[in-house]
Amino acid sequence: VPGAHFEGFSGGPNNSVPNAPRNPSRDLNLWRLENTRHIDLPAEHVFGLWPFGYGLSYATIVITSAEMVQTEWKTGESPSVRVNLSNTSTRDGVAVVQIYLRDVEASVTRPDHRLAAFKTLAIAAGESATVEISIRPEMLEIIDTDGKRISEPGLFHALVGFSSLVTGLKILPFSIT
């Protein structure tokens, strides 16, 4: 499983890593949230108080839909995500839409998800907005076993949300050919 580090499981070494899900509706991180236990910490302290990117606001802004502009991209192209937002509150607000990237089929160990792009958008009370965010091609590159920066074809996930908390991210699969 690329980027998955499972130390100190209560289930022991035979119950530490499930089969990597290929179905984007089943996220490995949800399994990890339920099953990870560090030996010296209680479960409530494992993941920190707030996820990266977490922010408070007086406005309630929600993602109404998110989609890849297209699902297949060529090496060197910039995959784009289109996100529709709605401010459902009576106050103007600002949203920071974050795109995290997961390389599902990397030949080397990769982070489970990492921040690839973000965009800040002001939305008036009761209004909706659409934003298109591109992922730079170098964000899709890896350092191979020879120490060279390369682009590998394969399956990727763009994870869209307002913080790094996996349970709040929309998973958008796409491929590089």
N, C-alpha and C positions, 0 to 999 in steps of 0.2 A: 504494500500500500504506500504510494508516494507520500512522503512528508509525515507519515504517521509514526509517532513515537509513544509507545505505551509502556511506561515504567510503573512498577508498583501496583499492579492490579490485584484486587482482592480475589479474583478468580484463579490466580496462578498462571504460569506460563502456557498451559494448555487451553486457557480460556481468555487469552489476551487480545488477539486480533481476529475480527470476523473476516469473512471473505469480502473483498472490496466490492461495494455495490456498483454495478454498471447502470442501474436505473437511477436517473437524476432525482426521482421523487423520494428515494431512500438515501439519506445523507449519513455518511460514516460518522460525522461529528455528533449527530443525535445519539448514536450508539455510545460514543465516547463520553458525552455528557452524563449518561446514565450509568456507565460502568467504570470510569476512571476513578481511582483512589490512590493518592500519594500516601505512602506508608506513614509519614510523619505529620500529615495534615488531615483534619476532618474534611469531608466532601464539600462543605459550604465555602471553604477557603481555597479550593483548587483553582478556580477560574478568575479570581479577582472580583472586586466590588462592582466595577463598571467595565463593559467591553470597550475596545478601542473605537473612537469616533462617537461615543455616546454623548449626547447633549440634551439639555433641557430647553424647553421653549414654552411660551404662552399660547402658541398657535398649534393646532393639530393638523399636521400635513401627512397625507397617506399616499402610498404608491398604488395607483389604481390598476396599472398594468405595466409590464416590462417585457420587451422582446428584443431578440437579436435582429438587426436590420436584414441580415441574411445568415443562414446557418453554416455555409461553407465559404471559407476564405483561402486564398493562396498565400504561400509563404511570402512575407514582406509586406502584406497588406495590413491595414489597421481595422480590426473588427470593431463594429459600432453597435451600441445598445441604445434603444429608444425607450424612454421612461416617461410615463404619464403620471402626473401628480395632481392632487387636489387638496386645497386648504379648506377643511370642513369646519373651521372655527370662525368666530366673529372678529378675529384679530389678524392683521397682516403678519406674515412670518417668513423665515428663511430656512430653506432645506439644503442640506449638504448630501447630495446623492453620491454614494460610494460604490465603486465597482471593484470587487475582489476577483482574483483570477486563480483557478485551480487547473493544473496540468494533470489530467487523469491518466494519461498513458506515457509519461516521461520515462526515459531509459535510466535516469539517475534520480536519486531522492530529491524531491521538491517540497517546499512548504505546502501544507494542506490548503491554505488560501492566503493570498497576500494582496495588499492594496495595489491596484493597477491604475486607477484613474478616479477622479472625483470632480464634481461640479457644484458650485454654490448657486442657488436660484432663489430669488425673492418672489413670493406669491401672495397676492392680496387676499384679504378675507373673502371666502366664498368662491374664489376663482380656481381655475385649473391651468396647468401648464404642461408642455411637453419639452423634454430636453434630450438631445442626442449626444452621447459620450463615446469617444473613440479610445481604443486601447492601442498605445504605440506598439509597433512591431517588435521592438527590443524587449518589451515585457513578456513576450512569448518565447524568448530565447532561453537556452540553458547552457551551463558549462558542462561539456561532456567529460568523459573519463580521461581524455587527453589534455584537458585544461583549455579547450577551445570553445568559444562562444558560437553556438549553432542554433538553427531553427529546425525543430523536429515536427514532422506532420503528426497528426493525431487528434484525439478528443480533448476538448477543454470545457470548463464550466466558467461562465461569467456569473458571479454572485452579486446581486443588486440589493442595496438596502441603505439604512441610515447609520449603521454601526457594524462592527465585525462579528457580532453575535450570530452564529450560524442559524439559529432557529428563526431569526428575523429576515434572513436573506432569501431572495427569489433566485432559483437555480436555472440558468439559461445555457443549455448545451450548444456547442458549436464545434466545428472541426477545421483543421488546417490541412491543406493538401499540398 
